Structures are given as structure tokens and as C-alpha cells.
Amino acid sequence: MKPHLTPRSGLSLVELMISMVILAIGLSTLFDSMITSKRVNDRATNQAKAYEEIQAQIESLQYMPFDSVRRDFKGIAFDVQGLRIPEGAVTCGTVTNLANPNPDDTATAPNPNKFNLSDQVLPLRFRVAWVDENGPAWVETVFVVTNRGF
């Protein structure tokens, strides 16, 4: 005796193709999210390296006598190990004197971001620019070196 087969006892070719398309879309989405996650992780790692080197530059300036830094500061260039220097640049990091972080400030409109420049403060801009697989990137911070009277 043969077992009796009903017409719906298996998958049709259309059902199989639909399930394969759904599986392919799911797998491609999974792999795309893995690639995006790696890019985000790489960018965050590079930003951490840049901020770590900025912190090292700030600490080295704090050990110098304020009067000599204020009088003799012409700018600093530095590299960050592990970051690719942008094309046309010599280094990826710079420290520059910053008279006012917002050039659009006017004397008539007081701005809390405007520095009260005196002989006791030296505002500096620390900037690191690099190129990674996501393209050009940069981080920047402003640090005000002050005379602590040492």
C-alpha cells in the first residue's frame, strides 16, 4: 500500500523562493550592520587617540612657566601615532593661539564665549585632523592656560 500524498504536503517553488529572498535580505542587513559597527568603532578609536594626544599636549604646556609660554608661543605641530595625516599636511595636530573663538562677536553684543584677554590668560586651540576609511575627520578643543602664580 502506498501512502496517499495530498497536494499540499511539501513546499512549492514560489514559497521556497520567497523564503530565500527574505533570508537573503536578513543576512545582507546583518552584514551591513556589522560593517557600519566596525566603521563607528574605528572612528571612535581614532577620536580617542586624538583627544589623548591633545591632553598630553595640554599637560606639557602646563609644566612650562606661564610667562615664557605667553611671551614665546608661536604654535606647536605634533603627530598622533596611528592616525593618517591628511594629504598636503605635514602633521595631523596643531596648537594655535586663539584671540577669540568666535570672530562674529561684536563689542555691542556681549558674548559669554568671548575671552577677557589679559596678561594672565592664554587661550589655545588644539586641533587634530586625520583621514580614515570613512573620510576626513577632526577634533578640536579650546584650552585656556592661566597664570597660577607659581
C-alpha positions in Angstrom: 0.0 0.0 0.0 1.2 3.4 -1.0 0.8 6.3 1.3 -1.6 8.8 0.0 0.0 12.3 -0.7 -2.0 15.4 -0.6 -1.3 18.3 -2.9 0.0 20.5 0.0 2.4 18.0 1.6 5.5 20.0 0.5 6.8 23.5 -0.3 6.1 24.9 -3.7 8.8 26.6 -5.7 7.3 30.0 -5.1 7.2 29.6 -1.3 10.8 28.4 -1.4 11.9 31.4 -3.5 10.1 33.9 -1.2 11.8 32.4 1.9 15.2 32.6 0.2 14.6 36.3 -0.6 13.6 37.0 3.0 16.7 35.1 4.2 19.0 37.0 1.8 17.6 40.4 2.9 18.0 39.5 6.5 21.6 38.3 6.1 22.6 41.4 4.0 21.1 43.6 6.7 23.1 41.8 9.3 26.4 42.1 7.4 25.7 45.8 6.6 25.2 46.5 10.3 28.4 44.7 11.2 30.4 46.8 8.7 28.7 50.0 10.0 29.6 49.0 13.6 33.2 48.5 12.6 33.4 51.9 11.0 31.8 53.6 14.0 34.2 51.7 16.3 37.3 52.8 14.2 36.2 56.4 14.2 35.7 56.4 18.0 39.1 54.8 18.5 40.7 57.5 16.3 38.9 60.2 18.2 40.1 58.8 21.5 43.7 58.7 20.2 43.4 62.4 19.1 41.9 63.5 22.5 44.6 61.6 24.3 47.3 63.4 22.4 45.6 66.7 23.0 45.5 66.0 26.7 49.3 65.2 26.6 50.0 68.5 24.8 47.9 70.4 27.4 49.8 68.8 30.2 53.2 69.5 28.7 52.2 73.2 28.4 51.1 73.3 32.0 54.6 72.3 33.2 56.2 75.3 31.4 56.4 78.7 33.1 53.4 80.8 32.1 55.4 83.9 31.3 57.6 82.1 28.8 54.7 80.4 27.1 52.7 83.7 26.9 55.7 85.6 25.5 57.3 83.0 23.2 54.4 80.9 22.0 54.4 80.7 18.2 52.3 77.5 17.8 53.0 73.8 18.0 52.7 70.9 15.5 52.5 67.3 16.6 51.7 63.9 15.3 49.3 61.3 16.7 50.6 57.7 16.4 48.1 55.6 14.5 46.4 58.4 12.6 46.9 59.0 8.9 47.9 62.6 8.1 45.6 64.4 5.6 47.0 64.9 2.1 49.0 68.1 1.9 49.6 68.4 5.6 52.9 67.9 7.4 51.4 66.9 10.8 47.9 66.0 12.0 47.9 68.1 15.2 48.3 71.8 15.7 48.1 74.2 18.7 47.5 77.8 17.8 47.0 81.0 19.8 43.3 81.9 19.9 42.4 85.6 20.5 38.7 85.0 20.2 36.9 81.7 19.4 34.0 83.4 17.7 35.1 86.0 15.1 31.5 87.2 14.7 31.4 88.7 18.2 30.7 92.4 18.3 31.5 94.9 21.0 27.8 95.8 21.3 26.5 92.3 22.0 28.2 90.7 25.0 29.0 87.0 24.4 29.9 84.6 27.2 32.3 82.8 24.8 34.4 85.9 24.3 37.6 85.7 26.3 38.6 88.5 28.5 42.2 88.8 27.2 44.8 89.8 29.7 48.3 89.1 30.7 47.1 86.3 32.9 45.4 84.0 30.3 46.4 82.4 27.0 43.6 80.8 25.1 44.8 78.0 22.8 43.1 75.9 20.1 44.1 72.3 19.9 43.1 70.6 16.6 43.8 67.1 15.2 42.8 66.2 11.7 43.2 62.8 10.0 41.8 60.7 7.3 40.4 57.2 7.8 38.2 54.8 5.9 35.2 57.0 6.5 36.9 60.0 5.0 38.4 63.2 6.6 37.8 63.8 10.3 38.9 66.2 13.0 38.5 67.0 16.7 39.2 70.4 18.2 39.2 71.8 21.7 40.0 75.2 23.3 42.0 75.3 26.5 42.8 78.5 28.4 46.2 78.4 30.0 46.2 80.7 33.1 48.9 82.2 35.2 48.7 80.4 38.5 51.4 82.5 40.1 54.0 79.7 40.5 
